[in-house]
Amino acid sequence: MKAQAVRNHSFGSLKLSASNAAAAALAHPVTHFFMLFAIVMYLVYGGVVLGIKP
């Protein structure tokens, strides 16, 4: 019973740290988002031009 509680607690803190990481990623400068967006668009558009199916 105690081990189960410890496991639940560690899982909860893991979920919390994951949401914190997501919040930190969202809080990144907008330029980082646009750089990532440009890279993704380049890959997708380049793949379409080269005839590569995603």
mmCIF entry with sequence, helices, sheets and N, C-alpha, C, O atoms, coordinates in Angstrom:
data_MODEL
# 
_entry.id   MODEL 
# 
_entity.id                         1 
_entity.type                       polymer 
_entity.pdbx_number_of_molecules   1 
# 
_entity_poly.entity_id                      1 
_entity_poly.type                           'polypeptide(L)' 
_entity_poly.nstd_linkage                   no 
_entity_poly.nstd_monomer                   no 
_entity_poly.pdbx_seq_one_letter_code       MKAQAVRNHSFGSLKLSASNAAAAALAHPVTHFFMLFAIVMYLVYGGVVLGIKP 
_entity_poly.pdbx_seq_one_letter_code_can   MKAQAVRNHSFGSLKLSASNAAAAALAHPVTHFFMLFAIVMYLVYGGVVLGIKP 
_entity_poly.pdbx_strand_id                 A 
# 
loop_
_entity_poly_seq.entity_id 
_entity_poly_seq.num 
_entity_poly_seq.mon_id 
_entity_poly_seq.hetero 
1 1  MET n 
1 2  LYS n 
1 3  ALA n 
1 4  GLN n 
1 5  ALA n 
1 6  VAL n 
1 7  ARG n 
1 8  ASN n 
1 9  HIS n 
1 10 SER n 
1 11 PHE n 
1 12 GLY n 
1 13 SER n 
1 14 LEU n 
1 15 LYS n 
1 16 LEU n 
1 17 SER n 
1 18 ALA n 
1 19 SER n 
1 20 ASN n 
1 21 ALA n 
1 22 ALA n 
1 23 ALA n 
1 24 ALA n 
1 25 ALA n 
1 26 LEU n 
1 27 ALA n 
1 28 HIS n 
1 29 PRO n 
1 30 VAL n 
1 31 THR n 
1 32 HIS n 
1 33 PHE n 
1 34 PHE n 
1 35 MET n 
1 36 LEU n 
1 37 PHE n 
1 38 ALA n 
1 39 ILE n 
1 40 VAL n 
1 41 MET n 
1 42 TYR n 
1 43 LEU n 
1 44 VAL n 
1 45 TYR n 
1 46 GLY n 
1 47 GLY n 
1 48 VAL n 
1 49 VAL n 
1 50 LEU n 
1 51 GLY n 
1 52 ILE n 
1 53 LYS n 
1 54 PRO n 
# 
_struct_asym.id          A 
_struct_asym.entity_id   1 
# 
loop_
_struct_conf.conf_type_id 
_struct_conf.id 
_struct_conf.pdbx_PDB_helix_id 
_struct_conf.beg_label_comp_id 
_struct_conf.beg_label_asym_id 
_struct_conf.beg_label_seq_id 
_struct_conf.pdbx_beg_PDB_ins_code 
_struct_conf.end_label_comp_id 
_struct_conf.end_label_asym_id 
_struct_conf.end_label_seq_id 
_struct_conf.pdbx_end_PDB_ins_code 
_struct_conf.beg_auth_comp_id 
_struct_conf.beg_auth_asym_id 
_struct_conf.beg_auth_seq_id 
_struct_conf.end_auth_comp_id 
_struct_conf.end_auth_asym_id 
_struct_conf.end_auth_seq_id 
_struct_conf.pdbx_PDB_helix_class 
_struct_conf.details 
_struct_conf.pdbx_PDB_helix_length 
HELX_P HELX_P1 AA1 LYS A 2  ? LEU A 26 ? LYS A 2  LEU A 26 1 ? 25 
HELX_P HELX_P2 AA2 VAL A 30 ? VAL A 49 ? VAL A 30 VAL A 49 1 ? 20 
# 
_struct_conf_type.id          HELX_P 
_struct_conf_type.criteria    ? 
_struct_conf_type.reference   ? 
# 
loop_
_atom_site.group_PDB 
_atom_site.id 
_atom_site.type_symbol 
_atom_site.label_atom_id 
_atom_site.label_alt_id 
_atom_site.label_comp_id 
_atom_site.label_asym_id 
_atom_site.label_entity_id 
_atom_site.label_seq_id 
_atom_site.pdbx_PDB_ins_code 
_atom_site.Cartn_x 
_atom_site.Cartn_y 
_atom_site.Cartn_z 
_atom_site.occupancy 
_atom_site.B_iso_or_equiv 
_atom_site.pdbx_formal_charge 
_atom_site.auth_seq_id 
_atom_site.auth_comp_id 
_atom_site.auth_asym_id 
_atom_site.auth_atom_id 
_atom_site.pdbx_PDB_model_num 
ATOM 1   N N  . MET A 1 1  ? 0.839  -1.195 0.000   1.00 0.00 ? 1  MET A N  1 
ATOM 2   C CA . MET A 1 1  ? 0.000  0.000  0.000   1.00 0.00 ? 1  MET A CA 1 
ATOM 3   C C  . MET A 1 1  ? 0.880  1.253  0.000   1.00 0.00 ? 1  MET A C  1 
ATOM 4   O O  . MET A 1 1  ? 0.618  2.215  -0.722  1.00 0.00 ? 1  MET A O  1 
ATOM 5   N N  . LYS A 1 2  ? 1.929  1.217  0.827   1.00 0.00 ? 2  LYS A N  1 
ATOM 6   C CA . LYS A 1 2  ? 2.821  2.371  0.912   1.00 0.00 ? 2  LYS A CA 1 
ATOM 7   C C  . LYS A 1 2  ? 3.574  2.581  -0.410  1.00 0.00 ? 2  LYS A C  1 
ATOM 8   O O  . LYS A 1 2  ? 3.749  3.710  -0.869  1.00 0.00 ? 2  LYS A O  1 
ATOM 9   N N  . ALA A 1 3  ? 4.013  1.464  -1.010  1.00 0.00 ? 3  ALA A N  1 
ATOM 10  C CA . ALA A 1 3  ? 4.739  1.561  -2.279  1.00 0.00 ? 3  ALA A CA 1 
ATOM 11  C C  . ALA A 1 3  ? 3.848  2.180  -3.355  1.00 0.00 ? 3  ALA A C  1 
ATOM 12  O O  . ALA A 1 3  ? 4.310  2.970  -4.178  1.00 0.00 ? 3  ALA A O  1 
ATOM 13  N N  . GLN A 1 4  ? 2.569  1.814  -3.339  1.00 0.00 ? 4  GLN A N  1 
ATOM 14  C CA . GLN A 1 4  ? 1.634  2.363  -4.320  1.00 0.00 ? 4  GLN A CA 1 
ATOM 15  C C  . GLN A 1 4  ? 1.502  3.873  -4.149  1.00 0.00 ? 4  GLN A C  1 
ATOM 16  O O  . GLN A 1 4  ? 1.449  4.612  -5.132  1.00 0.00 ? 4  GLN A O  1 
ATOM 17  N N  . ALA A 1 5  ? 1.448  4.325  -2.902  1.00 0.00 ? 5  ALA A N  1 
ATOM 18  C CA . ALA A 1 5  ? 1.334  5.759  -2.637  1.00 0.00 ? 5  ALA A CA 1 
ATOM 19  C C  . ALA A 1 5  ? 2.582  6.491  -3.120  1.00 0.00 ? 5  ALA A C  1 
ATOM 20  O O  . ALA A 1 5  ? 2.491  7.568  -3.709  1.00 0.00 ? 5  ALA A O  1 
ATOM 21  N N  . VAL A 1 6  ? 3.748  5.896  -2.867  1.00 0.00 ? 6  VAL A N  1 
ATOM 22  C CA . VAL A 1 6  ? 4.999  6.515  -3.324  1.00 0.00 ? 6  VAL A CA 1 
ATOM 23  C C  . VAL A 1 6  ? 5.024  6.590  -4.844  1.00 0.00 ? 6  VAL A C  1 
ATOM 24  O O  . VAL A 1 6  ? 5.445  7.590  -5.425  1.00 0.00 ? 6  VAL A O  1 
ATOM 25  N N  . ARG A 1 7  ? 4.565  5.512  -5.479  1.00 0.00 ? 7  ARG A N  1 
ATOM 26  C CA . ARG A 1 7  ? 4.551  5.485  -6.943  1.00 0.00 ? 7  ARG A CA 1 
ATOM 27  C C  . ARG A 1 7  ? 3.612  6.568  -7.474  1.00 0.00 ? 7  ARG A C  1 
ATOM 28  O O  . ARG A 1 7  ? 3.950  7.272  -8.426  1.00 0.00 ? 7  ARG A O  1 
ATOM 29  N N  . ASN A 1 8  ? 2.442  6.701  -6.864  1.00 0.00 ? 8  ASN A N  1 
ATOM 30  C CA . ASN A 1 8  ? 1.495  7.727  -7.282  1.00 0.00 ? 8  ASN A CA 1 
ATOM 31  C C  . ASN A 1 8  ? 2.085  9.117  -7.097  1.00 0.00 ? 8  ASN A C  1 
ATOM 32  O O  . ASN A 1 8  ? 1.910  9.990  -7.948  1.00 0.00 ? 8  ASN A O  1 
ATOM 33  N N  . HIS A 1 9  ? 2.782  9.322  -5.989  1.00 0.00 ? 9  HIS A N  1 
ATOM 34  C CA . HIS A 1 9  ? 3.366  10.630 -5.714  1.00 0.00 ? 9  HIS A CA 1 
ATOM 35  C C  . HIS A 1 9  ? 4.434  10.968 -6.750  1.00 0.00 ? 9  HIS A C  1 
ATOM 36  O O  . HIS A 1 9  ? 4.473  12.087 -7.262  1.00 0.00 ? 9  HIS A O  1 
ATOM 37  N N  . SER A 1 10 ? 5.301  10.002 -7.060  1.00 0.00 ? 10 SER A N  1 
ATOM 38  C CA . SER A 1 10 ? 6.364  10.253 -8.031  1.00 0.00 ? 10 SER A CA 1 
ATOM 39  C C  . SER A 1 10 ? 5.765  10.500 -9.415  1.00 0.00 ? 10 SER A C  1 
ATOM 40  O O  . SER A 1 10 ? 6.274  11.321 -10.178 1.00 0.00 ? 10 SER A O  1 
ATOM 41  N N  . PHE A 1 11 ? 4.685  9.788  -9.735  1.00 0.00 ? 11 PHE A N  1 
ATOM 42  C CA . PHE A 1 11 ? 4.028  10.001 -11.024 1.00 0.00 ? 11 PHE A CA 1 
ATOM 43  C C  . PHE A 1 11 ? 3.422  11.402 -11.085 1.00 0.00 ? 11 PHE A C  1 
ATOM 44  O O  . PHE A 1 11 ? 3.485  12.068 -12.119 1.00 0.00 ? 11 PHE A O  1 
ATOM 45  N N  . GLY A 1 12 ? 2.835  11.845 -9.970  1.00 0.00 ? 12 GLY A N  1 
ATOM 46  C CA . GLY A 1 12 ? 2.242  13.174 -9.924  1.00 0.00 ? 12 GLY A CA 1 
ATOM 47  C C  . GLY A 1 12 ? 3.290  14.257 -10.116 1.00 0.00 ? 12 GLY A C  1 
ATOM 48  O O  . GLY A 1 12 ? 3.062  15.219 -10.849 1.00 0.00 ? 12 GLY A O  1 
ATOM 49  N N  . SER A 1 13 ? 4.443  14.105 -9.458  1.00 0.00 ? 13 SER A N  1 
ATOM 50  C CA . SER A 1 13 ? 5.498  15.103 -9.605  1.00 0.00 ? 13 SER A CA 1 
ATOM 51  C C  . SER A 1 13 ? 6.086  15.047 -11.011 1.00 0.00 ? 13 SER A C  1 
ATOM 52  O O  . SER A 1 13 ? 6.527  16.066 -11.542 1.00 0.00 ? 13 SER A O  1 
ATOM 53  N N  . LEU A 1 14 ? 6.092  13.860 -11.613 1.00 0.00 ? 14 LEU A N  1 
ATOM 54  C CA . LEU A 1 14 ? 6.572  13.727 -12.984 1.00 0.00 ? 14 LEU A CA 1 
ATOM 55  C C  . LEU A 1 14 ? 5.649  14.483 -13.932 1.00 0.00 ? 14 LEU A C  1 
ATOM 56  O O  . LEU A 1 14 ? 6.101  15.189 -14.833 1.00 0.00 ? 14 LEU A O  1 
ATOM 57  N N  . LYS A 1 15 ? 4.319  14.318 -13.705 1.00 0.00 ? 15 LYS A N  1 
ATOM 58  C CA . LYS A 1 15 ? 3.350  15.032 -14.533 1.00 0.00 ? 15 LYS A CA 1 
ATOM 59  C C  . LYS A 1 15 ? 3.501  16.539 -14.342 1.00 0.00 ? 15 LYS A C  1 
ATOM 60  O O  . LYS A 1 15 ? 3.378  17.306 -15.296 1.00 0.00 ? 15 LYS A O  1 
ATOM 61  N N  . LEU A 1 16 ? 3.769  16.957 -13.107 1.00 0.00 ? 16 LEU A N  1 
ATOM 62  C CA . LEU A 1 16 ? 3.922  18.371 -12.803 1.00 0.00 ? 16 LEU A CA 1 
ATOM 63  C C  . LEU A 1 16 ? 5.137  18.934 -13.524 1.00 0.00 ? 16 LEU A C  1 
ATOM 64  O O  . LEU A 1 16 ? 5.069  20.014 -14.110 1.00 0.00 ? 16 LEU A O  1 
ATOM 65  N N  . SER A 1 17 ? 6.256  18.202 -13.482 1.00 0.00 ? 17 SER A N  1 
ATOM 66  C CA . SER A 1 17 ? 7.468  18.676 -14.148 1.00 0.00 ? 17 SER A CA 1 
ATOM 67  C C  . SER A 1 17 ? 7.267  18.714 -15.658 1.00 0.00 ? 17 SER A C  1 
ATOM 68  O O  . SER A 1 17 ? 7.828  19.574 -16.337 1.00 0.00 ? 17 SER A O  1 
ATOM 69  N N  . ALA A 1 18 ? 6.473  17.790 -16.185 1.00 0.00 ? 18 ALA A N  1 
ATOM 70  C CA . ALA A 1 18 ? 6.194  17.780 -17.618 1.00 0.00 ? 18 ALA A CA 1 
ATOM 71  C C  . ALA A 1 18 ? 5.394  19.019 -18.006 1.00 0.00 ? 18 ALA A C  1 
ATOM 72  O O  . ALA A 1 18 ? 5.675  19.645 -19.028 1.00 0.00 ? 18 ALA A O  1 
ATOM 73  N N  . SER A 1 19 ? 4.395  19.377 -17.189 1.00 0.00 ? 19 SER A N  1 
ATOM 74  C CA . SER A 1 19 ? 3.606  20.569 -17.479 1.00 0.00 ? 19 SER A CA 1 
ATOM 75  C C  . SER A 1 19 ? 4.456  21.827 -17.310 1.00 0.00 ? 19 SER A C  1 
ATOM 76  O O  . SER A 1 19 ? 4.273  22.806 -18.033 1.00 0.00 ? 19 SER A O  1 
ATOM 77  N N  . ASN A 1 20 ? 5.387  21.798 -16.351 1.00 0.00 ? 20 ASN A N  1 
ATOM 78  C CA . ASN A 1 20 ? 6.300  22.928 -16.178 1.00 0.00 ? 20 ASN A CA 1 
ATOM 79  C C  . ASN A 1 20 ? 7.191  23.078 -17.403 1.00 0.00 ? 20 ASN A C  1 
ATOM 80  O O  . ASN A 1 20 ? 7.452  24.195 -17.850 1.00 0.00 ? 20 ASN A O  1 
ATOM 81  N N  . ALA A 1 21 ? 7.658  21.955 -17.948 1.00 0.00 ? 21 ALA A N  1 
ATOM 82  C CA . ALA A 1 21 ? 8.495  21.988 -19.143 1.00 0.00 ? 21 ALA A CA 1 
ATOM 83  C C  . ALA A 1 21 ? 7.701  22.540 -20.323 1.00 0.00 ? 21 ALA A C  1 
ATOM 84  O O  . ALA A 1 21 ? 8.227  23.305 -21.131 1.00 0.00 ? 21 ALA A O  1 
ATOM 85  N N  . ALA A 1 22 ? 6.429  22.145 -20.415 1.00 0.00 ? 22 ALA A N  1 
ATOM 86  C CA . ALA A 1 22 ? 5.581  22.646 -21.491 1.00 0.00 ? 22 ALA A CA 1 
ATOM 87  C C  . ALA A 1 22 ? 5.379  24.151 -21.346 1.00 0.00 ? 22 ALA A C  1 
ATOM 88  O O  . ALA A 1 22 ? 5.414  24.883 -22.335 1.00 0.00 ? 22 ALA A O  1 
ATOM 89  N N  . ALA A 1 23 ? 5.168  24.610 -20.119 1.00 0.00 ? 23 ALA A N  1 
ATOM 90  C CA . ALA A 1 23 ? 4.992  26.041 -19.873 1.00 0.00 ? 23 ALA A CA 1 
ATOM 91  C C  . ALA A 1 23 ? 6.268  26.799 -20.223 1.00 0.00 ? 23 ALA A C  1 
ATOM 92  O O  . ALA A 1 23 ? 6.207  27.887 -20.794 1.00 0.00 ? 23 ALA A O  1 
ATOM 93  N N  . ALA A 1 24 ? 7.426  26.227 -19.884 1.00 0.00 ? 24 ALA A N  1 
ATOM 94  C CA . ALA A 1 24 ? 8.698  26.868 -20.206 1.00 0.00 ? 24 ALA A CA 1 
ATOM 95  C C  . ALA A 1 24 ? 8.884  26.940 -21.718 1.00 0.00 ? 24 ALA A C  1 
ATOM 96  O O  . ALA A 1 24 ? 9.379  27.937 -22.245 1.00 0.00 ? 24 ALA A O  1 
ATOM 97  N N  . ALA A 1 25 ? 8.480  25.871 -22.414 1.00 0.00 ? 25 ALA A N  1 
ATOM 98  C CA . ALA A 1 25 ? 8.601  25.857 -23.869 1.00 0.00 ? 25 ALA A CA 1 
ATOM 99  C C  . ALA A 1 25 ? 7.690  26.920 -24.481 1.00 0.00 ? 25 ALA A C  1 
ATOM 100 O O  . ALA A 1 25 ? 8.068  27.588 -25.443 1.00 0.00 ? 25 ALA A O  1 
ATOM 101 N N  . LEU A 1 26 ? 6.487  27.074 -23.920 1.00 0.00 ? 26 LEU A N  1 
ATOM 102 C CA . LEU A 1 26 ? 5.552  28.077 -24.428 1.00 0.00 ? 26 LEU A CA 1 
ATOM 103 C C  . LEU A 1 26 ? 6.039  29.484 -24.119 1.00 0.00 ? 26 LEU A C  1 
ATOM 104 O O  . LEU A 1 26 ? 5.734  30.428 -24.848 1.00 0.00 ? 26 LEU A O  1 
ATOM 105 N N  . ALA A 1 27 ? 6.808  29.624 -23.023 1.00 0.00 ? 27 ALA A N  1 
ATOM 106 C CA . ALA A 1 27 ? 7.285  30.936 -22.608 1.00 0.00 ? 27 ALA A CA 1 
ATOM 107 C C  . ALA A 1 27 ? 8.528  31.362 -23.380 1.00 0.00 ? 27 ALA A C  1 
ATOM 108 O O  . ALA A 1 27 ? 9.017  32.476 -23.192 1.00 0.00 ? 27 ALA A O  1 
ATOM 109 N N  . HIS A 1 28 ? 9.047  30.490 -24.246 1.00 0.00 ? 28 HIS A N  1 
ATOM 110 C CA . HIS A 1 28 ? 10.229 30.832 -25.034 1.00 0.00 ? 28 HIS A CA 1 
ATOM 111 C C  . HIS A 1 28 ? 9.943  32.051 -25.909 1.00 0.00 ? 28 HIS A C  1 
ATOM 112 O O  . HIS A 1 28 ? 8.785  32.346 -26.205 1.00 0.00 ? 28 HIS A O  1 
ATOM 113 N N  . PRO A 1 29 ? 10.984 32.751 -26.320 1.00 0.00 ? 29 PRO A N  1 
ATOM 114 C CA . PRO A 1 29 ? 10.798 33.913 -27.199 1.00 0.00 ? 29 PRO A CA 1 
ATOM 115 C C  . PRO A 1 29 ? 10.063 33.518 -28.475 1.00 0.00 ? 29 PRO A C  1 
ATOM 116 O O  . PRO A 1 29 ? 10.180 32.388 -28.951 1.00 0.00 ? 29 PRO A O  1 
ATOM 117 N N  . VAL A 1 30 ? 9.310  34.457 -29.016 1.00 0.00 ? 30 VAL A N  1 
ATOM 118 C CA . VAL A 1 30 ? 8.519  34.190 -30.220 1.00 0.00 ? 30 VAL A CA 1 
ATOM 119 C C  . VAL A 1 30 ? 9.435  33.872 -31.399 1.00 0.00 ? 30 VAL A C  1 
ATOM 120 O O  . VAL A 1 30 ? 9.051  33.132 -32.305 1.00 0.00 ? 30 VAL A O  1 
ATOM 121 N N  . THR A 1 31 ? 10.642 34.429 -31.386 1.00 0.00 ? 31 THR A N  1 
ATOM 122 C CA . THR A 1 31 ? 11.578 34.188 -32.490 1.00 0.00 ? 31 THR A CA 1 
ATOM 123 C C  . THR A 1 31 ? 11.919 32.711 -32.601 1.00 0.00 ? 31 THR A C  1 
ATOM 124 O O  . THR A 1 31 ? 12.083 32.191 -33.705 1.00 0.00 ? 31 THR A O  1 
ATOM 125 N N  . HIS A 1 32 ? 12.027 32.030 -31.459 1.00 0.00 ? 32 HIS A N  1 
ATOM 126 C CA . HIS A 1 32 ? 12.312 30.602 -31.480 1.00 0.00 ? 32 HIS A CA 1 
ATOM 127 C C  . HIS A 1 32 ? 11.173 29.860 -32.166 1.00 0.00 ? 32 HIS A C  1 
ATOM 128 O O  . HIS A 1 32 ? 11.407 28.952 -32.963 1.00 0.00 ? 32 HIS A O  1 
ATOM 129 N N  . PHE A 1 33 ? 9.932  30.251 -31.852 1.00 0.00 ? 33 PHE A N  1 
ATOM 130 C CA . PHE A 1 33 ? 8.769  29.614 -32.474 1.00 0.00 ? 33 PHE A CA 1 
ATOM 131 C C  . PHE A 1 33 ? 8.791  29.824 -33.981 1.00 0.00 ? 33 PHE A C  1 
ATOM 132 O O  . PHE A 1 33 ? 8.535  28.896 -34.749 1.00 0.00 ? 33 PHE A O  1 
ATOM 133 N N  . PHE A 1 34 ? 9.098  31.051 -34.399 1.00 0.00 ? 34 PHE A N  1 
ATOM 134 C CA . PHE A 1 34 ? 9.097  31.337 -35.829 1.00 0.00 ? 34 PHE A CA 1 
ATOM 135 C C  . PHE A 1 34 ? 10.227 30.603 -36.541 1.00 0.00 ? 34 PHE A C  1 
ATOM 136 O O  . PHE A 1 34 ? 10.064 30.172 -37.683 1.00 0.00 ? 34 PHE A O  1 
ATOM 137 N N  . MET A 1 35 ? 11.379 30.456 -35.869 1.00 0.00 ? 35 MET A N  1 
ATOM 138 C CA . MET A 1 35 ? 12.481 29.686 -36.455 1.00 0.00 ? 35 MET A CA 1 
ATOM 139 C C  . MET A 1 35 ? 12.055 28.239 -36.659 1.00 0.00 ? 35 MET A C  1 
ATOM 140 O O  . MET A 1 35 ? 12.276 27.661 -37.723 1.00 0.00 ? 35 MET A O  1 
ATOM 141 N N  . LEU A 1 36 ? 11.434 27.654 -35.619 1.00 0.00 ? 36 LEU A N  1 
ATOM 142 C CA . LEU A 1 36 ? 10.963 26.275 -35.704 1.00 0.00 ? 36 LEU A CA 1 
ATOM 143 C C  . LEU A 1 36 ? 9.904  26.143 -36.799 1.00 0.00 ? 36 LEU A C  1 
ATOM 144 O O  . LEU A 1 36 ? 9.922  25.192 -37.581 1.00 0.00 ? 36 LEU A O  1 
ATOM 145 N N  . PHE A 1 37 ? 8.983  27.107 -36.846 1.00 0.00 ? 37 PHE A N  1 
ATOM 146 C CA . PHE A 1 37 ? 7.924  27.098 -37.851 1.00 0.00 ? 37 PHE A CA 1 
ATOM 147 C C  . PHE A 1 37 ? 8.516  27.167 -39.256 1.00 0.00 ? 37 PHE A C  1 
ATOM 148 O O  . PHE A 1 37 ? 8.073  26.455 -40.158 1.00 0.00 ? 37 PHE A O  1 
ATOM 149 N N  . ALA A 1 38 ? 9.518  28.024 -39.438 1.00 0.00 ? 38 ALA A N  1 
ATOM 150 C CA . ALA A 1 38 ? 10.153 28.161 -40.748 1.00 0.00 ? 38 ALA A CA 1 
ATOM 151 C C  . ALA A 1 38 ? 10.834 26.859 -41.162 1.00 0.00 ? 38 ALA A C  1 
ATOM 152 O O  . ALA A 1 38 ? 10.763 26.457 -42.323 1.00 0.00 ? 38 ALA A O  1 
ATOM 153 N N  . ILE A 1 39 ? 11.496 26.202 -40.204 1.00 0.00 ? 39 ILE A N  1 
ATOM 154 C CA . ILE A 1 39 ? 12.169 24.933 -40.498 1.00 0.00 ? 39 ILE A CA 1 
ATOM 155 C C  . ILE A 1 39 ? 11.151 23.873 -40.906 1.00 0.00 ? 39 ILE A C  1 
ATOM 156 O O  . ILE A 1 39 ? 11.354 23.148 -41.880 1.00 0.00 ? 39 ILE A O  1 
ATOM 157 N N  . VAL A 1 40 ? 10.054 23.787 -40.154 1.00 0.00 ? 40 VAL A N  1 
ATOM 158 C CA . VAL A 1 40 ? 9.019  22.797 -40.461 1.00 0.00 ? 40 VAL A CA 1 
ATOM 159 C C  . VAL A 1 40 ? 8.405  23.071 -41.829 1.00 0.00 ? 40 VAL A C  1 
ATOM 160 O O  . VAL A 1 40 ? 8.221  22.151 -42.626 1.00 0.00 ? 40 VAL A O  1 
ATOM 161 N N  . MET A 1 41 ? 8.088  24.343 -42.104 1.00 0.00 ? 41 MET A N  1 
ATOM 162 C CA . MET A 1 41 ? 7.502  24.700 -43.392 1.00 0.00 ? 41 MET A CA 1 
ATOM 163 C C  . MET A 1 41 ? 8.469  24.385 -44.529 1.00 0.00 ? 41 MET A C  1 
ATOM 164 O O  . MET A 1 41 ? 8.058  23.899 -45.583 1.00 0.00 ? 41 MET A O  1 
ATOM 165 N N  . TYR A 1 42 ? 9.753  24.663 -44.314 1.00 0.00 ? 42 TYR A N  1 
ATOM 166 C CA . TYR A 1 42 ? 10.766 24.362 -45.332 1.00 0.00 ? 42 TYR A CA 1 
ATOM 167 C C  . TYR A 1 42 ? 10.813 22.865 -45.613 1.00 0.00 ? 42 TYR A C  1 
ATOM 168 O O  . TYR A 1 42 ? 10.871 22.442 -46.767 1.00 0.00 ? 42 TYR A O  1 
ATOM 169 N N  . LEU A 1 43 ? 10.789 22.055 -44.527 1.00 0.00 ? 43 LEU A N  1 
ATOM 170 C CA . LEU A 1 43 ? 10.836 20.602 -44.702 1.00 0.00 ? 43 LEU A CA 1 
ATOM 171 C C  . LEU A 1 43 ? 9.590  20.104 -45.431 1.00 0.00 ? 43 LEU A C  1 
ATOM 172 O O  . LEU A 1 43 ? 9.688  19.295 -46.353 1.00 0.00 ? 43 LEU A O  1 
ATOM 173 N N  . VAL A 1 44 ? 8.413  20.592 -45.011 1.00 0.00 ? 44 VAL A N  1 
ATOM 174 C CA . VAL A 1 44 ? 7.162  20.148 -45.625 1.00 0.00 ? 44 VAL A CA 1 
ATOM 175 C C  . VAL A 1 44 ? 7.101  20.592 -47.081 1.00 0.00 ? 44 VAL A C  1 
ATOM 176 O O  . VAL A 1 44 ? 6.800  19.787 -47.963 1.00 0.00 ? 44 VAL A O  1 
ATOM 177 N N  . TYR A 1 45 ? 7.386  21.876 -47.341 1.00 0.00 ? 45 TYR A N  1 
ATOM 178 C CA . TYR A 1 45 ? 7.319  22.407 -48.701 1.00 0.00 ? 45 TYR A CA 1 
ATOM 179 C C  . TYR A 1 45 ? 8.374  21.744 -49.580 1.00 0.00 ? 45 TYR A C  1 
ATOM 180 O O  . TYR A 1 45 ? 8.091  21.389 -50.724 1.00 0.00 ? 45 TYR A O  1 
ATOM 181 N N  . GLY A 1 46 ? 9.596  21.572 -49.054 1.00 0.00 ? 46 GLY A N  1 
ATOM 182 C CA . GLY A 1 46 ? 10.656 20.908 -49.805 1.00 0.00 ? 46 GLY A CA 1 
ATOM 183 C C  . GLY A 1 46 ? 10.272 19.474 -50.135 1.00 0.00 ? 46 GLY A C  1 
ATOM 184 O O  . GLY A 1 46 ? 10.545 18.994 -51.235 1.00 0.00 ? 46 GLY A O  1 
ATOM 185 N N  . GLY A 1 47 ? 9.635  18.783 -49.181 1.00 0.00 ? 47 GLY A N  1 
ATOM 186 C CA . GLY A 1 47 ? 9.199  17.417 -49.416 1.00 0.00 ? 47 GLY A CA 1 
ATOM 187 C C  . GLY A 1 47 ? 8.152  17.356 -50.513 1.00 0.00 ? 47 GLY A C  1 
ATOM 188 O O  . GLY A 1 47 ? 8.175  16.442 -51.338 1.00 0.00 ? 47 GLY A O  1 
ATOM 189 N N  . VAL A 1 48 ? 7.226  18.322 -50.535 1.00 0.00 ? 48 VAL A N  1 
ATOM 190 C CA . VAL A 1 48 ? 6.188  18.357 -51.566 1.00 0.00 ? 48 VAL A CA 1 
ATOM 191 C C  . VAL A 1 48 ? 6.825  18.617 -52.927 1.00 0.00 ? 48 VAL A C  1 
ATOM 192 O O  . VAL A 1 48 ? 6.461  17.986 -53.919 1.00 0.00 ? 48 VAL A O  1 
ATOM 193 N N  . VAL A 1 49 ? 7.778  19.550 -52.971 1.00 0.00 ? 49 VAL A N  1 
ATOM 194 C CA . VAL A 1 49 ? 8.437  19.895 -54.231 1.00 0.00 ? 49 VAL A CA 1 
ATOM 195 C C  . VAL A 1 49 ? 9.213  18.697 -54.776 1.00 0.00 ? 49 VAL A C  1 
ATOM 196 O O  . VAL A 1 49 ? 9.216  18.445 -55.980 1.00 0.00 ? 49 VAL A O  1 
ATOM 197 N N  . LEU A 1 50 ? 9.870  17.964 -53.878 1.00 0.00 ? 50 LEU A N  1 
ATOM 198 C CA . LEU A 1 50 ? 10.666 16.810 -54.306 1.00 0.00 ? 50 LEU A CA 1 
ATOM 199 C C  . LEU A 1 50 ? 9.806  15.575 -54.555 1.00 0.00 ? 50 LEU A C  1 
ATOM 200 O O  . LEU A 1 50 ? 10.310 14.544 -54.999 1.00 0.00 ? 50 LEU A O  1 
ATOM 201 N N  . GLY A 1 51 ? 8.505  15.680 -54.268 1.00 0.00 ? 51 GLY A N  1 
ATOM 202 C CA . GLY A 1 51 ? 7.606  14.564 -54.515 1.00 0.00 ? 51 GLY A CA 1 
ATOM 203 C C  . GLY A 1 51 ? 7.679  13.503 -53.435 1.00 0.00 ? 51 GLY A C  1 
ATOM 204 O O  . GLY A 1 51 ? 7.300  12.354 -53.666 1.00 0.00 ? 51 GLY A O  1 
ATOM 205 N N  . ILE A 1 52 ? 8.166  13.877 -52.248 1.00 0.00 ? 52 ILE A N  1 
ATOM 206 C CA . ILE A 1 52 ? 8.262  12.924 -51.144 1.00 0.00 ? 52 ILE A CA 1 
ATOM 207 C C  . ILE A 1 52 ? 6.973  12.975 -50.336 1.00 0.00 ? 52 ILE A C  1 
ATOM 208 O O  . ILE A 1 52 ? 6.565  14.037 -49.864 1.00 0.00 ? 52 ILE A O  1 
ATOM 209 N N  . LYS A 1 53 ? 6.343  11.831 -50.183 1.00 0.00 ? 53 LYS A N  1 
ATOM 210 C CA . LYS A 1 53 ? 5.098  11.802 -49.405 1.00 0.00 ? 53 LYS A CA 1 
ATOM 211 C C  . LYS A 1 53 ? 5.433  11.764 -47.911 1.00 0.00 ? 53 LYS A C  1 
ATOM 212 O O  . LYS A 1 53 ? 6.292  10.989 -47.489 1.00 0.00 ? 53 LYS A O  1 
ATOM 213 N N  . PRO A 1 54 ? 4.762  12.593 -47.113 1.00 0.00 ? 54 PRO A N  1 
ATOM 214 C CA . PRO A 1 54 ? 5.033  12.625 -45.665 1.00 0.00 ? 54 PRO A CA 1 
ATOM 215 C C  . PRO A 1 54 ? 4.583  11.334 -44.974 1.00 0.00 ? 54 PRO A C  1 
ATOM 216 O O  . PRO A 1 54 ? 4.738  11.197 -43.760 1.00 0.00 ? 54 PRO A O  1 
# 
